[in-house]
Amino acid sequence: MEWEEAAQGFAAMGSEARLQVLRCLIRAGEAGLTVGDIQERTGIAPSTLAHHLKFLTGAGVVAQERLGRSTISRAEFSRLEALAGFILSECCADAGKRAANDG
């Protein structure tokens, strides 16, 4: 994952409301939720929710699928795992250097 791609993904999650939506979808699992279900669970106004979902889908952390007259939103688990891997990939890489300099 490149820096620009990671920044876009993290920026999409950069508001409390979008984190609420994403967490709601993560809890729902692969089945996902309708927009109405998300609205009911988060209390976010429909027009505001549409804006947040657009932002999350644009960054690839949420996918949407049209089923009849409903739209199902799902967390993109592989993308979220890639973002987590990106931010954690160098965990503690400099810890040994600091310990060596302190000793």
C-alpha positions in Angstrom: 0.0 0.0 0.0 1.3 3.4 -1.0 1.4 6.5 1.3 -1.3 8.3 -0.8 -3.7 5.4 -0.7 -3.2 4.9 3.0 -3.7 8.6 3.7 -7.0 8.5 1.7 -8.2 5.5 3.7 -7.4 7.1 7.1 -8.8 10.5 6.0 -12.1 8.7 5.3 -12.3 7.5 8.8 -11.3 10.9 10.1 -14.6 12.0 11.7 -16.6 10.7 14.6 -19.7 10.1 12.4 -17.8 8.1 9.8 -16.2 6.0 12.4 -19.6 5.3 13.9 -20.9 4.2 10.5 -17.8 2.1 9.8 -17.9 0.4 13.2 -21.6 -0.3 12.7 -20.8 -2.0 9.4 -17.9 -3.9 10.9 -20.3 -5.2 13.6 -22.8 -6.3 11.0 -20.1 -8.5 9.2 -20.3 -9.7 5.6 -24.1 -9.4 5.5 -23.8 -5.6 5.7 -26.7 -3.3 6.4 -29.2 -1.2 4.5 -28.9 2.5 4.7 -32.1 2.6 6.8 -30.5 0.1 9.3 -27.4 2.2 9.5 -29.4 5.3 10.1 -31.5 3.6 12.8 -28.4 2.3 14.6 -26.4 5.5 14.4 -29.1 8.2 14.6 -27.3 10.1 11.7 -29.7 12.1 9.5 -30.3 10.4 6.1 -28.8 13.2 4.0 -25.7 13.4 6.3 -25.4 9.6 6.3 -25.4 9.6 2.5 -22.5 12.1 2.5 -20.5 10.0 5.0 -21.2 6.8 3.0 -20.1 8.4 -0.2 -16.8 9.5 1.5 -16.2 6.0 2.9 -17.0 4.2 -0.4 -14.8 6.7 -2.3 -11.9 5.6 -0.1 -12.6 1.9 -0.5 -13.3 1.1 3.1 -17.0 0.5 2.4 -18.7 -1.1 -0.6 -22.3 -0.7 -1.6 -24.5 -3.1 -3.6 -27.9 -2.4 -5.0 -30.4 -5.2 -4.2 -33.8 -4.4 -5.6 -34.9 -1.1 -4.1 -32.3 -1.3 -1.2 -28.7 -0.5 -1.1 -26.6 -2.8 1.1 -23.4 -1.3 2.6 -20.6 -3.5 3.8 -17.2 -2.9 5.4 -14.3 -3.8 3.1 -12.5 -6.0 5.5 -9.5 -6.6 3.2 -9.0 -2.9 2.8 -9.3 -2.2 6.5 -6.8 -5.0 7.2 -4.4 -3.5 4.7 -4.7 -0.1 6.4 -4.0 -1.7 9.8 -1.0 -3.5 8.3 0.3 -0.3 6.8 0.2 1.6 10.1 1.5 -1.3 12.2 4.1 -2.6 9.7 7.0 -0.8 11.4 5.8 -1.3 14.9 8.7 -0.9 17.4 11.3 -0.8 14.5 13.3 1.9 16.3 12.8 0.6 19.8 16.1 -1.3 19.7 18.0 1.8 18.6 16.7 3.8 21.5 17.6 1.0 24.0 21.1 0.8 22.5 21.6 4.5 22.7 20.4 4.6 26.4 22.8 1.7 27.4 
